[in-house]
Structures are given as structure tokens and as C-alpha cells.
């Protein structure tokens, strides 16, 4: 099963952690990056729900990033910039944003939502293109190899949960101390 997911905003790279010494030494991530990850995760959940959060089989992921061109593009401005932008629209992008850091943002945002663990990703294809649109976008395609296992995992976990509650009810109802046992204590 393949699902397609489009994020209509300019792609954001995963930054390095920041370090501060006061009031105590610690590392933290940029709050804007954390908000971006949260927005991507929320959009995925709003679109597909939480059906895939228990999926534990191999996953193939293809990601295409579309980076918007700035007003001054490749050293050109005005009409010449527009002509150059038209020519470069849809071509491979050589912008400063590293492809691996762009992908990390998406993969981290979808962790525990579209799949359980990073190790499930057996195939990752990433590409970066220019777009003349003012706002960029990211197209994500996730291929689930054995979609039936989602239903099996959900039904198994629900059955185990029900059995657990039944066991707790049995213990609670049948192993209550009698009045004579309470008095002996």
C-alpha cells in the first residue's frame, strides 16, 4: 500500500542541537524546528489518523523537496531573474540546505506516527528541486510492504488488552479477602 502526503510549506532543515552553560549545561533544539516537526506530525495524523503508528514491517520512503527561488536568483534580478527562474523551475536544486538534514526533519516528524522505529526504513529516496512558487512544498510517498500486519497487530493488541482486563477483573472479584480473613489480621 502506498500513501502520498504533501506538505505545503517551505522545507526546513534539521539544525544541530544548541548548547548553553547557564543556568546549567544542557543541549536543546531550536523551538522553530520543534514546531515544524509538530506541524508535520499533526498534518499526517489529520490526514491518515493513527492507523500506521503500530506498523512494524519494512517501509520504503520517497521524499521530493521543492525549494522556492529567492528574488535575486543566480545573481540575476528583475526580468532576467524571472527568465532564469522559468528556466530552472523543476530542475535539480543546489541550494545550501543539505538533503540529509531536510530528510531528517520529515523522518523525525513521522517517527511513532507513520512507523514505529527508524530501523524499519529499508529504502529511502530523496530529491531536491527548484520551484518558482513563493512557498515550497514536500511530497512524501510511504510504501507499506505488508499492510495486513497493521490489522493483525491492532487486533492482537486489543485482544491482549481485553484478556488483561478480564484477568484483573477475575483477580479482583475472586480473590477478595473474606470477612474472617480480614478479622484474622
N, C-alpha and C positions, 0 to 999 in steps of 0.2 A: 504494500500500500504506500502510495506517495502522497504527501501533503505539501502544498505550496503556501508560503507565508510571505507577505510583502510588508516591509516596514517603511512607511512613507516619511522619512526624515533623513537628514544628512548623517552618514555613518560616523560613528565615534570610535576612536582607537582606545584600547585598554592602556591606561597610564601605568607607570611604575608606582609602587607604594611610596608614600611620603613619610618622612621620619621627623619627629620632634623630640626635643630633650626635656621640655618643661610642660606640665608640672612633673611628669615622669617620662622616661624614654619609651616611646611606642611608635608603631607604624600605623598608618591609616590610608584609606583610599579616598581619592577626590570625590566629594559629595555629588558633583555633577555626573560623574561616571556611574556611581551607585544609582542615581535617579534614572539614568539612561537604561541600565540593566533592568531596573524595576519596571520601567515603562514597556520594555520589550516583553518581559515575562507576563505582564498584565495583558498586553495585546494578544499574546499567544493564548492565554487562558480564556480571554473573552471570545476568541475565535474558535478554539478547539476544546475548551474545557480542560478537565484534568484526566482525561482518558489515558494519556500516554505516560503519566508520572510513575506508573508501576512497570512499564515496559523494560524488560531486561535482556532482550535479544540484540544481535548486532544491528547497527544503524549506519546508513550512508547519508552524508550531508553534502549538499552543493550550495555554495553561497556566492552570489554576484553582488558586488558593491558598485553603486553608481555615484561617483563623486562630482559635485557641481563645480563648474568652472568659475573662477573668480572674474571680477570686472576687467582687470588687466590680465590677459591670458597670453602666456608665452611671449611676454614683452610687448604685446600689441594692445592698443587702446582704441576706443571709438569704433568706427566702421570696420577697420581692419581686424579688430578683435572679434567682431561678430562673424566675419568671414572665416577667420581661423577657428572659432568655436563651432561653426557649422561643419567645418571640415573634420574636426576632431571628435564631434559628438558620436558616441558609441565605440570609440577606439580604446585600446588598452591605456590605462591610466598609469602615469609615472609620478603621481603626487607624493608628498612627503609621508603621508600616512602609510605605515607598514602594513602589509596584507595580513601578517600573522597576528598583529595587535587588533586589527579590525575583526578578524575571525574570532579571537579570544573573547571579545565583548559579546558577540552573539552566542558562542558556545557556553560561556559562563551564565548568561541570562536564561538559557533554556535548560540548564542543568537542574535536575529534580523536577522538571516540568514536562519536557519532551522525551527525556530518558533519565535513567537512574544514575548512571556513572559515566564519566568521560571514556573509560576503557571500552565502552560499547561501540564507540565510533570506529568503524573499521575502514571507512573510506571518507576522505574529506577533500573536496574540490573547491578552491576559492579563486575568484577572478575579480579584477578591479577595472572599471571602465569610466570614461568621462561622460558626463551628461550636460547638455546645455540648460536643463531645468534649474531653477533657482534653488530648489530643495532636492537633495539627493534621495536615494532610496536603497534598500537592501532587499534582494529576493532570496529567500531561503527555501530549499527543497529538502525535505526529510523523507527518506525511504525506509520504511519498516519492513524487515525481511519476513518475519513470521507474526503477522498481525493477530492470528488466533490465540497466541500466547497471552495477549492482553486480557481477553475474556477469561482464559483459564486462570491466570494469576488473580484476577478480581474475584472470580467465583471461589477459588481455593481460599483466598484470604478471608472472604466473607463467611465461608463455611467454618474455617478455623475460629474466627471471631465468635460465631454463633455457638460453636462447641464450647469455647472457653466460658461464655456467659452461662451456658447450661450447666457446666461443671461448677461454676461459682454458686449458682442457684441451688444445685444439689447439695453442695457442702454446707451452705448457709441453712437450708431447710432441714437437712437430716442430721447434722452434727451439732445442733444446738444443745447446750448442756441442759439436762433436766433439772427440776427443782431440787431433787435430792442431791445431785452433783453440785449444785450451787451452794447448798447448805453445808456440805462436807468441807468446802473451802473455808 
